Amino acid sequence: MKIQLTALTSILALSTAFSPSGPIRPSPMTTPRTSLPQPTELSPLFAAAASSSDSDLVPPLRRHPPRNIALLIEPTPFTHVSGYANRFNEMLRYLSKAGDHVDILTVDSKTPKEELPTEAFGYEIQHTQGFVFPLYNHISLTVDLPEMKGAKMMEKRRPDLIHVTSPGFMLFAGLFYARVMRIPLLLSYH
C-alpha cells in the first residue's frame, strides 16, 4: 500500500511538473485550451509542397555529393509484397535518383537460391546465410556468420554510412562492423 501511494504521488508530481498549463487542479469550470501558434511563413520547400497538387514533388536530391551506403536489411523485402517492401522500394528509388551508391545485404532462407533477386533499382543485392525464426516461420534472420558478407562488402567499398534495419539479429553484425570500421551507423526498425 505504501509503495502504491508513493508511486501515485510521484506520478502526480511528474505530471504537474511537465503539464503545459501548470499544476493540475480539479475544477468544475474548465478553460478551453488554445491551439499552438501557427508559423507565419512556411519554408520554401513546404510552401511549394502546400501550393502544388503534384504528388511526386520531392526535394532536390542532388544537393550533396553522392554517398556510399551499406544497407543491411533483415528480413528481406525483395521477395514479397508488403508495406515493408514498399518502404524499401521507395527509399531505393529516391537514393537512385540522388545518385547515391548502395550495397545491399539481406537474408532469405525460404526462397530457392535461383529465385532470389540479384538487383533492385540498379543496386546489387547480396544474400547471406540465415535461419527461419522458429516463433514466426515467415521470416529469415541472420547474424551474417560464417560468411561475413557484410564485412567483405564494406572492405570492397568503404561506405559513408551503415544503415541496418531489422527486428532481428543482423543489427549485432551492423553494430560490430560500424564499431570496428569506425563508420557512422543508422539503425531503424522496419
TIRO-2110 file (N, C-alpha, C; in Angstrom, 1 decimal):
// TIRO-2110
0.8, -1.2, 0.0, N, 1, A
0.0, 0.0, 0.0, CA, 1, A
0.9, 1.3, 0.0, C, 1, A
1.9, 1.2, 0.8, N, 2, A
2.8, 2.4, 0.9, CA, 2, A
3.5, 2.6, -0.4, C, 2, A
3.9, 1.5, -1.1, N, 3, A
4.6, 1.6, -2.4, CA, 3, A
3.6, 2.2, -3.5, C, 3, A
2.4, 1.8, -3.5, N, 4, A
1.4, 2.3, -4.4, CA, 4, A
1.2, 3.8, -4.1, C, 4, A
1.1, 4.2, -2.9, N, 5, A
0.9, 5.6, -2.6, CA, 5, A
2.1, 6.4, -3.0, C, 5, A
3.3, 5.9, -2.8, N, 6, A
4.5, 6.6, -3.2, CA, 6, A
4.5, 6.8, -4.8, C, 6, A
4.2, 5.7, -5.5, N, 7, A
4.1, 5.7, -6.9, CA, 7, A
3.1, 6.7, -7.4, C, 7, A
1.9, 6.7, -6.8, N, 8, A
0.9, 7.6, -7.2, CA, 8, A
1.3, 9.1, -7.0, C, 8, A
1.9, 9.3, -5.8, N, 9, A
2.4, 10.7, -5.5, CA, 9, A
3.5, 11.1, -6.5, C, 9, A
4.4, 10.2, -6.9, N, 10, A
5.4, 10.5, -7.9, CA, 10, A
4.9, 10.8, -9.2, C, 10, A
3.9, 10.0, -9.7, N, 11, A
3.3, 10.3, -11.0, CA, 11, A
2.5, 11.6, -11.0, C, 11, A
1.8, 12.0, -9.9, N, 12, A
1.2, 13.2, -9.8, CA, 12, A
2.2, 14.4, -9.8, C, 12, A
3.3, 14.2, -9.1, N, 13, A
4.3, 15.3, -9.1, CA, 13, A
4.9, 15.5, -10.5, C, 13, A
5.2, 14.4, -11.2, N, 14, A
5.8, 14.5, -12.5, CA, 14, A
4.8, 15.1, -13.5, C, 14, A
3.5, 14.7, -13.4, N, 15, A
2.5, 15.2, -14.3, CA, 15, A
2.3, 16.7, -14.1, C, 15, A
2.4, 17.1, -12.9, N, 16, A
2.3, 18.6, -12.5, CA, 16, A
3.5, 19.3, -13.1, C, 16, A
4.7, 18.7, -12.9, N, 17, A
5.9, 19.4, -13.4, CA, 17, A
5.9, 19.6, -14.9, C, 17, A
5.4, 18.6, -15.6, N, 18, A
5.5, 18.7, -17.1, CA, 18, A
4.2, 19.1, -17.7, C, 18, A
3.2, 19.5, -17.0, N, 19, A
2.0, 19.9, -17.5, CA, 19, A
2.2, 21.3, -18.1, C, 19, A
1.8, 21.6, -19.4, N, 20, A
2.0, 22.9, -20.0, CA, 20, A
1.2, 24.0, -19.4, C, 20, A
0.1, 23.6, -18.7, N, 21, A
-0.8, 24.7, -18.1, CA, 21, A
-0.6, 24.8, -16.6, C, 21, A
0.5, 24.3, -16.1, N, 22, A
0.8, 24.4, -14.6, CA, 22, A
0.2, 23.2, -13.9, C, 22, A
0.1, 23.3, -12.6, N, 23, A
-0.5, 22.2, -11.7, CA, 23, A
-1.9, 21.8, -12.1, C, 23, A
-2.1, 20.6, -12.0, N, 24, A
-3.5, 20.0, -12.4, CA, 24, A
-4.3, 20.2, -11.1, C, 24, A
-5.4, 20.9, -11.3, N, 25, A
-6.3, 21.1, -10.2, CA, 25, A
-7.7, 20.8, -10.7, C, 25, A
-8.4, 19.9, -9.9, N, 26, A
-9.8, 19.6, -10.3, CA, 26, A
-10.6, 20.9, -10.2, C, 26, A
-11.5, 21.2, -11.2, N, 27, A
-12.3, 22.4, -11.1, CA, 27, A
-13.6, 22.1, -11.9, C, 27, A
-14.7, 22.7, -11.4, N, 28, A
-15.9, 22.5, -12.1, CA, 28, A
-15.9, 23.2, -13.5, C, 28, A
-15.2, 24.3, -13.6, N, 29, A
-15.1, 25.0, -14.8, CA, 29, A
-13.8, 24.7, -15.5, C, 29, A
-13.8, 24.3, -16.7, N, 30, A
-12.6, 24.0, -17.4, CA, 30, A
-12.4, 25.2, -18.4, C, 30, A
-11.1, 25.5, -18.5, N, 31, A
-10.8, 26.6, -19.5, CA, 31, A
-10.4, 25.9, -20.8, C, 31, A
-10.9, 26.5, -21.9, N, 32, A
-10.5, 25.8, -23.2, CA, 32, A
-9.0, 26.0, -23.5, C, 32, A
-8.4, 25.0, -24.0, N, 33, A
-7.0, 25.1, -24.4, CA, 33, A
-6.9, 25.9, -25.7, C, 33, A
-5.9, 26.7, -25.8, N, 34, A
-5.7, 27.4, -27.0, CA, 34, A
-4.8, 26.6, -27.9, C, 34, A
-4.9, 26.7, -29.2, N, 35, A
-4.0, 25.9, -30.1, CA, 35, A
-2.6, 26.6, -30.1, C, 35, A
-1.7, 25.8, -30.5, N, 36, A
-0.3, 26.4, -30.6, CA, 36, A
-0.3, 27.4, -31.7, C, 36, A
0.6, 28.4, -31.6, N, 37, A
0.7, 29.5, -32.6, CA, 37, A
1.1, 28.9, -33.9, C, 37, A
0.5, 29.3, -35.0, N, 38, A
0.9, 28.8, -36.3, CA, 38, A
2.0, 29.6, -36.8, C, 38, A
3.0, 29.0, -37.6, N, 39, A
4.1, 29.8, -38.2, CA, 39, A
3.5, 30.7, -39.2, C, 39, A
4.0, 31.9, -39.3, N, 40, A
3.5, 32.9, -40.2, CA, 40, A
4.1, 32.7, -41.6, C, 40, A
5.2, 32.0, -41.7, N, 41, A
5.8, 31.8, -43.0, CA, 41, A
6.3, 30.4, -43.1, C, 41, A
6.0, 29.7, -44.2, N, 42, A
6.5, 28.4, -44.4, CA, 42, A
7.8, 28.4, -45.1, C, 42, A
8.6, 27.4, -44.8, N, 43, A
9.9, 27.3, -45.5, CA, 43, A
9.6, 27.1, -47.0, C, 43, A
10.5, 27.5, -47.9, N, 44, A
10.2, 27.3, -49.3, CA, 44, A
9.9, 25.9, -49.8, C, 44, A
10.5, 24.9, -49.2, N, 45, A
10.2, 23.5, -49.5, CA, 45, A
8.7, 23.2, -49.2, C, 45, A
8.3, 23.6, -47.9, N, 46, A
6.9, 23.2, -47.5, CA, 46, A
5.9, 24.1, -48.2, C, 46, A
6.3, 25.4, -48.5, N, 47, A
5.4, 26.2, -49.3, CA, 47, A
5.1, 25.7, -50.7, C, 47, A
6.2, 25.2, -51.3, N, 48, A
6.0, 24.6, -52.7, CA, 48, A
5.1, 23.4, -52.6, C, 48, A
5.3, 22.6, -51.6, N, 49, A
4.5, 21.3, -51.4, CA, 49, A
3.1, 21.7, -51.1, C, 49, A
2.9, 22.7, -50.3, N, 50, A
1.5, 23.1, -50.0, CA, 50, A
0.7, 23.6, -51.1, C, 50, A
1.4, 24.4, -52.0, N, 51, A
0.8, 25.0, -53.1, CA, 51, A
0.7, 24.1, -54.4, C, 51, A
1.4, 23.0, -54.4, N, 52, A
1.4, 22.1, -55.5, CA, 52, A
0.5, 21.0, -55.4, C, 52, A
-0.1, 20.6, -56.4, N, 53, A
-1.0, 19.4, -56.4, CA, 53, A
-0.3, 18.2, -56.9, C, 53, A
1.0, 18.4, -57.3, N, 54, A
1.8, 17.2, -57.8, CA, 54, A
2.2, 16.3, -56.6, C, 54, A
1.8, 15.1, -56.7, N, 55, A
2.1, 14.2, -55.6, CA, 55, A
3.5, 13.6, -55.7, C, 55, A
4.2, 13.8, -56.8, N, 56, A
5.6, 13.3, -56.9, CA, 56, A
6.6, 14.4, -56.6, C, 56, A
6.2, 15.5, -56.0, N, 57, A
7.1, 16.6, -55.6, CA, 57, A
8.1, 16.0, -54.6, C, 57, A
9.4, 16.1, -54.9, N, 58, A
10.4, 15.7, -54.0, CA, 58, A
11.4, 16.8, -53.8, C, 58, A
12.1, 16.9, -52.7, N, 59, A
13.1, 17.9, -52.5, CA, 59, A
14.3, 17.6, -53.5, C, 59, A
15.1, 18.7, -53.7, N, 60, A
16.3, 18.5, -54.6, CA, 60, A
17.2, 17.4, -54.1, C, 60, A
17.4, 16.4, -54.9, N, 61, A
18.2, 15.2, -54.4, CA, 61, A
19.7, 15.3, -54.7, C, 61, A
20.1, 16.2, -55.5, N, 62, A
21.5, 16.3, -55.9, CA, 62, A
22.2, 17.5, -55.1, C, 62, A
21.6, 17.8, -54.0, N, 63, A
22.2, 18.9, -53.2, CA, 63, A
23.6, 18.6, -52.6, C, 63, A
23.8, 17.3, -52.3, N, 64, A
25.0, 16.8, -51.7, CA, 64, A
25.7, 15.8, -52.7, C, 64, A
27.0, 15.7, -52.5, N, 65, A
27.7, 14.7, -53.4, CA, 65, A
27.1, 13.3, -53.1, C, 65, A
27.2, 12.4, -54.1, N, 66, A
26.7, 11.0, -53.9, CA, 66, A
27.4, 10.3, -52.7, C, 66, A
26.6, 9.5, -52.0, N, 67, A
27.2, 8.8, -50.8, CA, 67, A
27.2, 7.4, -51.1, C, 67, A
28.1, 6.7, -50.4, N, 68, A
28.2, 5.2, -50.4, CA, 68, A
27.5, 4.7, -49.1, C, 68, A
26.5, 3.9, -49.3, N, 69, A
25.7, 3.4, -48.2, CA, 69, A
25.7, 1.9, -48.2, C, 69, A
25.9, 1.3, -47.0, N, 70, A
25.8, -0.1, -46.8, CA, 70, A
24.4, -0.3, -46.2, C, 70, A
23.5, -1.0, -46.9, N, 71, A
22.2, -1.3, -46.4, CA, 71, A
22.0, -2.7, -46.0, C, 71, A
21.9, -3.0, -44.7, N, 72, A
21.7, -4.4, -44.2, CA, 72, A
20.3, -4.5, -43.8, C, 72, A
19.5, -5.4, -44.5, N, 73, A
18.1, -5.5, -44.3, CA, 73, A
17.7, -6.9, -43.9, C, 73, A
17.0, -7.0, -42.8, N, 74, A
16.5, -8.3, -42.3, CA, 74, A
15.1, -8.1, -41.7, C, 74, A
14.2, -8.9, -42.2, N, 75, A
14.2, -9.9, -43.2, CA, 75, A
14.1, -9.2, -44.6, C, 75, A
14.3, -10.0, -45.7, N, 76, A
14.3, -9.4, -47.0, CA, 76, A
13.0, -8.8, -47.4, C, 76, A
13.0, -7.6, -48.0, N, 77, A
11.7, -7.0, -48.5, CA, 77, A
11.6, -7.3, -50.0, C, 77, A
12.5, -8.0, -50.6, N, 78, A
12.5, -8.2, -52.1, CA, 78, A
11.8, -9.4, -52.6, C, 78, A
11.3, -10.3, -51.8, N, 79, A
10.6, -11.5, -52.3, CA, 79, A
9.1, -11.5, -51.9, C, 79, A
8.6, -10.5, -51.3, N, 80, A
7.1, -10.5, -51.0, CA, 80, A
6.6, -9.1, -51.1, C, 80, A
5.3, -9.0, -51.1, N, 81, A
4.6, -7.7, -51.2, CA, 81, A
4.1, -7.3, -49.8, C, 81, A
4.5, -6.1, -49.4, N, 82, A
4.0, -5.7, -48.1, CA, 82, A
4.4, -4.2, -47.9, C, 82, A
3.9, -3.6, -46.9, N, 83, A
4.3, -2.2, -46.6, CA, 83, A
5.8, -2.0, -46.4, C, 83, A
6.3, -3.0, -45.8, N, 84, A
7.8, -3.1, -45.5, CA, 84, A
8.5, -3.1, -46.9, C, 84, A
8.1, -3.9, -47.8, N, 85, A
8.7, -3.9, -49.1, CA, 85, A
8.5, -2.6, -49.9, C, 85, A
7.4, -2.0, -49.8, N, 86, A
7.1, -0.7, -50.4, CA, 86, A
8.0, 0.3, -49.9, C, 86, A
8.3, 0.3, -48.6, N, 87, A
9.1, 1.3, -47.9, CA, 87, A
10.5, 1.3, -48.5, C, 87, A
11.1, 0.0, -48.7, N, 88, A
12.4, -0.1, -49.2, CA, 88, A
12.5, 0.2, -50.7, C, 88, A
11.5, -0.2, -51.4, N, 89, A
11.5, 0.2, -52.8, CA, 89, A
11.5, 1.7, -53.0, C, 89, A
10.7, 2.4, -52.3, N, 90, A
10.6, 3.8, -52.4, CA, 90, A
12.0, 4.4, -52.0, C, 90, A
12.5, 4.0, -50.9, N, 91, A
13.8, 4.5, -50.4, CA, 91, A
14.9, 4.3, -51.4, C, 91, A
15.0, 3.1, -52.0, N, 92, A
16.0, 2.8, -53.0, CA, 92, A
15.7, 3.6, -54.3, C, 92, A
14.5, 3.8, -54.6, N, 93, A
14.2, 4.6, -55.8, CA, 93, A
14.7, 6.1, -55.6, C, 93, A
14.5, 6.7, -54.5, N, 94, A
15.0, 8.0, -54.2, CA, 94, A
16.5, 8.1, -54.1, C, 94, A
17.1, 7.1, -53.5, N, 95, A
18.6, 7.0, -53.4, CA, 95, A
19.2, 6.9, -54.8, C, 95, A
18.5, 6.2, -55.6, N, 96, A
19.0, 6.0, -57.0, CA, 96, A
18.9, 7.4, -57.7, C, 96, A
17.8, 8.1, -57.6, N, 97, A
17.6, 9.4, -58.2, CA, 97, A
18.7, 10.4, -57.7, C, 97, A
19.1, 10.2, -56.4, N, 98, A
20.0, 11.1, -55.8, CA, 98, A
21.5, 10.8, -56.2, C, 98, A
21.6, 9.7, -56.9, N, 99, A
23.0, 9.3, -57.4, CA, 99, A
23.8, 8.6, -56.3, C, 99, A
23.2, 8.2, -55.2, N, 100, A
23.9, 7.5, -54.2, CA, 100, A
24.2, 6.1, -54.6, C, 100, A
25.3, 5.5, -54.1, N, 101, A
25.6, 4.1, -54.3, CA, 101, A
25.3, 3.3, -53.1, C, 101, A
24.5, 2.2, -53.3, N, 102, A
24.0, 1.4, -52.1, CA, 102, A
24.4, 0.0, -52.3, C, 102, A
25.1, -0.6, -51.3, N, 103, A
25.4, -2.0, -51.3, CA, 103, A
24.4, -2.6, -50.4, C, 103, A
23.7, -3.6, -50.9, N, 104, A
22.6, -4.2, -50.1, CA, 104, A
22.9, -5.7, -49.7, C, 104, A
22.7, -5.9, -48.4, N, 105, A
22.9, -7.3, -47.9, CA, 105, A
21.6, -7.7, -47.2, C, 105, A
21.1, -8.8, -47.5, N, 106, A
19.8, -9.3, -46.9, CA, 106, A
19.8, -10.8, -46.7, C, 106, A
18.8, -11.3, -46.2, N, 107, A
18.7, -12.8, -45.9, CA, 107, A
17.3, -13.3, -46.3, C, 107, A
17.3, -14.4, -47.0, N, 108, A
16.0, -15.1, -47.3, CA, 108, A
16.3, -16.6, -47.4, C, 108, A
16.0, -17.3, -46.3, N, 109, A
16.2, -18.8, -46.3, CA, 109, A
15.1, -19.6, -46.9, C, 109, A
14.0, -19.0, -47.1, N, 110, A
12.8, -19.7, -47.6, CA, 110, A
12.7, -19.7, -49.1, C, 110, A
13.2, -18.8, -49.8, N, 111, A
13.2, -18.7, -51.3, CA, 111, A
14.3, -19.5, -51.9, C, 111, A
14.0, -20.3, -52.9, N, 112, A
15.1, -21.1, -53.6, CA, 112, A
16.2, -20.1, -54.1, C, 112, A
17.4, -20.5, -54.0, N, 113, A
18.5, -19.6, -54.4, CA, 113, A
18.4, -19.1, -55.8, C, 113, A
17.9, -19.9, -56.8, N, 114, A
17.8, -19.4, -58.2, CA, 114, A
16.7, -18.4, -58.3, C, 114, A
15.8, -18.3, -57.4, N, 115, A
14.7, -17.3, -57.5, CA, 115, A
14.9, -16.0, -56.7, C, 115, A
16.1, -15.9, -56.0, N, 116, A
16.4, -14.7, -55.2, CA, 116, A
16.7, -13.6, -56.2, C, 116, A
16.2, -12.4, -55.9, N, 117, A
16.5, -11.2, -56.8, CA, 117, A
18.0, -10.9, -56.6, C, 117, A
18.6, -10.4, -57.7, N, 118, A
20.0, -10.0, -57.7, CA, 118, A
20.2, -8.5, -57.7, C, 118, A
19.2, -7.8, -58.1, N, 119, A
19.3, -6.3, -58.1, CA, 119, A
18.0, -5.6, -57.9, C, 119, A
18.0, -4.4, -57.4, N, 120, A
16.9, -3.6, -57.3, CA, 120, A
17.3, -2.1, -57.5, C, 120, A
16.6, -1.5, -58.5, N, 121, A
16.9, -0.1, -58.9, CA, 121, A
18.4, 0.1, -59.2, C, 121, A
18.9, -0.9, -59.9, N, 122, A
20.3, -0.8, -60.3, CA, 122, A
21.3, -1.2, -59.2, C, 122, A
20.9, -1.5, -58.0, N, 123, A
21.8, -1.9, -56.9, CA, 123, A
21.9, -3.4, -56.8, C, 123, A
23.1, -3.9, -56.6, N, 124, A
23.2, -5.3, -56.5, CA, 124, A
22.8, -5.7, -55.1, C, 124, A
22.0, -6.9, -55.0, N, 125, A
21.6, -7.4, -53.8, CA, 125, A
22.4, -8.7, -53.5, C, 125, A
23.0, -8.7, -52.3, N, 126, A
23.8, -9.9, -51.9, CA, 126, A
23.0, -10.5, -50.7, C, 126, A
23.0, -11.9, -50.8, N, 127, A
22.2, -12.6, -49.8, CA, 127, A
23.2, -13.4, -48.9, C, 127, A
23.0, -13.4, -47.6, N, 128, A
23.8, -14.1, -46.7, CA, 128, A
23.0, -15.3, -46.1, C, 128, A
23.8, -16.2, -45.4, N, 129, A
23.1, -17.3, -44.8, CA, 129, A
22.3, -16.9, -43.6, C, 129, A
21.2, -17.6, -43.4, N, 130, A
20.3, -17.3, -42.3, CA, 130, A
19.6, -18.5, -41.8, C, 130, A
18.6, -18.2, -41.0, N, 131, A
17.8, -19.3, -40.4, CA, 131, A
16.3, -18.8, -40.3, C, 131, A
15.4, -19.7, -40.4, N, 132, A
14.0, -19.4, -40.2, CA, 132, A
13.7, -19.2, -38.7, C, 132, A
13.1, -18.1, -38.3, N, 133, A
12.8, -17.8, -36.9, CA, 133, A
11.7, -18.8, -36.4, C, 133, A
12.0, -19.6, -35.4, N, 134, A
11.0, -20.6, -35.0, CA, 134, A
9.7, -20.0, -34.5, C, 134, A
9.7, -18.8, -33.9, N, 135, A
8.4, -18.3, -33.4, CA, 135, A
7.6, -17.6, -34.5, C, 135, A
8.2, -17.3, -35.6, N, 136, A
7.5, -16.7, -36.7, CA, 136, A
8.1, -17.2, -38.0, C, 136, A
7.6, -18.3, -38.5, N, 137, A
8.3, -19.0, -39.6, CA, 137, A
8.2, -18.4, -41.0, C, 137, A
7.7, -17.2, -41.1, N, 138, A
7.6, -16.5, -42.4, CA, 138, A
8.8, -15.6, -42.6, C, 138, A
9.7, -15.5, -41.7, N, 139, A
10.8, -14.6, -41.9, CA, 139, A
12.1, -15.3, -41.6, C, 139, A
13.2, -14.8, -42.3, N, 140, A
14.5, -15.4, -42.1, CA, 140, A
15.4, -14.3, -41.4, C, 140, A
16.2, -14.8, -40.5, N, 141, A
17.1, -13.9, -39.7, CA, 141, A
18.5, -14.3, -39.9, C, 141, A
19.5, -13.4, -39.5, N, 142, A
20.9, -13.8, -39.7, CA, 142, A
21.7, -13.0, -38.7, C, 142, A
22.9, -13.5, -38.5, N, 143, A
23.9, -12.7, -37.8, CA, 143, A
25.2, -12.5, -38.7, C, 143, A
24.9, -12.8, -40.0, N, 144, A
26.0, -12.7, -41.0, CA, 144, A
27.2, -13.6, -40.7, C, 144, A
26.9, -14.8, -40.2, N, 145, A
28.0, -15.7, -39.9, CA, 145, A
27.7, -17.0, -40.6, C, 145, A
28.6, -17.8, -41.1, N, 146, A
30.0, -17.7, -41.0, CA, 146, A
30.6, -16.9, -42.2, C, 146, A
29.8, -16.5, -43.1, N, 147, A
30.3, -15.8, -44.3, CA, 147, A
30.8, -14.4, -44.1, C, 147, A
30.3, -13.7, -43.2, N, 148, A
30.6, -12.3, -43.0, CA, 148, A
30.6, -11.5, -44.3, C, 148, A
29.6, -11.7, -45.1, N, 149, A
29.5, -10.9, -46.4, CA, 149, A
29.4, -9.4, -46.2, C, 149, A
28.8, -9.0, -45.1, N, 150, A
28.8, -7.6, -44.8, CA, 150, A
30.2, -7.0, -44.6, C, 150, A
31.1, -7.7, -44.0, N, 151, A
32.4, -7.2, -43.8, CA, 151, A
33.2, -7.1, -45.1, C, 151, A
33.0, -8.2, -45.9, N, 152, A
33.6, -8.2, -47.3, CA, 152, A
33.1, -7.1, -48.1, C, 152, A
31.8, -6.9, -48.1, N, 153, A
31.1, -5.8, -48.9, CA, 153, A
31.7, -4.4, -48.5, C, 153, A
31.9, -4.2, -47.2, N, 154, A
32.4, -2.9, -46.7, CA, 154, A
33.9, -2.7, -46.9, C, 154, A
34.6, -3.8, -46.9, N, 155, A
36.0, -3.7, -47.3, CA, 155, A
36.2, -3.3, -48.7, C, 155, A
35.4, -3.9, -49.6, N, 156, A
35.5, -3.6, -51.0, CA, 156, A
35.2, -2.2, -51.3, C, 156, A
34.1, -1.6, -50.8, N, 157, A
33.8, -0.2, -51.0, CA, 157, A
33.4, 0.3, -49.6, C, 157, A
34.3, 1.1, -49.0, N, 158, A
34.0, 1.6, -47.7, CA, 158, A
32.8, 2.6, -47.7, C, 158, A
31.8, 2.3, -47.0, N, 159, A
30.6, 3.2, -47.0, CA, 159, A
30.8, 4.4, -46.1, C, 159, A
30.0, 5.4, -46.5, N, 160, A
30.0, 6.6, -45.7, CA, 160, A
29.0, 6.4, -44.5, C, 160, A
28.1, 5.5, -44.6, N, 161, A
27.1, 5.2, -43.6, CA, 161, A
26.6, 3.7, -43.7, C, 161, A
26.4, 3.2, -42.6, N, 162, A
25.8, 1.8, -42.5, CA, 162, A
24.4, 2.0, -42.0, C, 162, A
23.4, 1.5, -42.8, N, 163, A
22.0, 1.6, -42.4, CA, 163, A
21.5, 0.2, -42.1, C, 163, A
21.2, -0.2, -40.9, N, 164, A
20.7, -1.5, -40.5, CA, 164, A
19.3, -1.4, -40.2, C, 164, A
18.5, -2.2, -40.8, N, 165, A
17.0, -2.2, -40.5, CA, 165, A
16.7, -3.6, -40.1, C, 165, A
16.0, -3.8, -39.0, N, 166, A
15.9, -5.1, -38.5, CA, 166, A
15.0, -5.2, -37.3, C, 166, A
14.2, -6.2, -37.2, N, 167, A
13.6, -6.6, -35.9, CA, 167, A
14.3, -7.8, -35.4, C, 167, A
15.5, -8.1, -36.0, N, 168, A
16.2, -9.4, -35.6, CA, 168, A
17.6, -9.2, -35.2, C, 168, A
18.4, -10.1, -35.7, N, 169, A
19.8, -10.2, -35.2, CA, 169, A
20.9, -9.5, -36.0, C, 169, A
20.5, -9.1, -37.3, N, 170, A
21.5, -8.5, -38.1, CA, 170, A
22.1, -7.2, -37.5, C, 170, A
21.3, -6.6, -36.7, N, 171, A
21.8, -5.4, -36.0, CA, 171, A
23.0, -5.6, -35.2, C, 171, A
23.3, -6.8, -34.7, N, 172, A
24.5, -7.0, -34.0, CA, 172, A
25.7, -7.1, -34.9, C, 172, A
25.5, -7.6, -36.1, N, 173, A
26.6, -7.6, -37.1, CA, 173, A
26.8, -6.1, -37.5, C, 173, A
25.8, -5.4, -37.8, N, 174, A
25.9, -3.9, -38.1, CA, 174, A
26.6, -3.1, -37.0, C, 174, A
26.3, -3.4, -35.8, N, 175, A
27.0, -2.7, -34.7, CA, 175, A
28.4, -3.0, -34.7, C, 175, A
28.7, -4.3, -34.9, N, 176, A
30.1, -4.7, -34.9, CA, 176, A
30.9, -4.1, -36.0, C, 176, A
30.3, -4.1, -37.2, N, 177, A
31.0, -3.5, -38.4, CA, 177, A
31.2, -2.0, -38.2, C, 177, A
30.2, -1.3, -37.7, N, 178, A
30.3, 0.1, -37.5, CA, 178, A
31.4, 0.4, -36.5, C, 178, A
31.5, -0.3, -35.4, N, 179, A
32.4, -0.1, -34.3, CA, 179, A
33.8, -0.3, -34.8, C, 179, A
34.0, -1.5, -35.4, N, 180, A
35.4, -1.9, -35.8, CA, 180, A
35.9, -1.0, -37.0, C, 180, A
35.0, -0.7, -37.9, N, 181, A
35.5, 0.1, -39.1, CA, 181, A
35.3, 1.6, -38.9, C, 181, A
34.7, 2.0, -37.7, N, 182, A
34.5, 3.4, -37.4, CA, 182, A
33.7, 4.1, -38.5, C, 182, A
32.6, 3.6, -38.8, N, 183, A
31.7, 4.1, -39.8, CA, 183, A
30.4, 4.5, -39.1, C, 183, A
29.8, 5.7, -39.4, N, 184, A
28.5, 6.1, -38.8, CA, 184, A
27.4, 5.0, -39.0, C, 184, A
26.6, 4.8, -38.0, N, 185, A
25.6, 3.8, -38.1, CA, 185, A
24.2, 4.4, -37.9, C, 185, A
23.2, 3.9, -38.7, N, 186, A
21.8, 4.3, -38.6, CA, 186, A
21.1, 3.0, -38.4, C, 186, A
20.3, 2.9, -37.3, N, 187, A
19.5, 1.7, -37.0, CA, 187, A
18.0, 2.2, -37.2, C, 187, A
17.3, 1.3, -37.8, N, 188, A
15.8, 1.6, -37.9, CA, 188, A
15.1, 0.3, -37.8, C, 188, A
13.9, 0.4, -37.2, N, 189, A
13.0, -0.8, -37.1, CA, 189, A
12.1, -0.7, -38.2, C, 189, A
11.9, -1.8, -39.0, N, 190, A
11.1, -1.6, -40.2, CA, 190, A
9.8, -1.1, -39.9, C, 190, A
END
